């Protein structure tokens, strides 16, 4: 009977220690894992020092091949800075610009 009690106490202590370790180290491991998986922020290719002519942008613009919709979120998880991202290329849509303003926008994702 004493051996069984000792084994049960040992197993219980191990569960408590491992559970505590998961609570303490889990967020840091998650932060490292998700930071490694975060996709790079998108960039635009534009000539240095170039300016946009608002009149040249007027009209309807359609989503082209290679475009994507996504999100990028910086958060703090138990003191650890984490960046999470998500993207899809399964998106279609268009925007209409007139008089320097966005007048219409439509999109869909499959």
C-alpha positions, 0 to 999 in steps of 0.5 A: 500500500505504501508503494502505491501511495508513493507512486501516486504522489510522485505522479501527482507531483510530476503533473503539477511540475509539468503543468507549471512548466507549460504555463511558464514556458508555453507562451514564449514557445508559442511566441517563437513559433508564431514569429517564425511563421509570420509572413513578410510585410508587403511592399510596393515597387515605386521609383524613389522620390516619385509622386502619384498624380491623383488624376492618373489614378481615376477609374476602376481598378481590378485585383490582378494576378498575384494579388492577395488579401490578408492581415498582420497583427502585432500583439503581446502574449504574456510579455512576449511580442508576437506578430501573426499574419494570414493571407489568401490569393483567392480574392477578386475585386475592384475599386473605383476612384473619382475626384481623389476619393474612393467611390466604390469597392467590391471584393469576394473571397472563395 
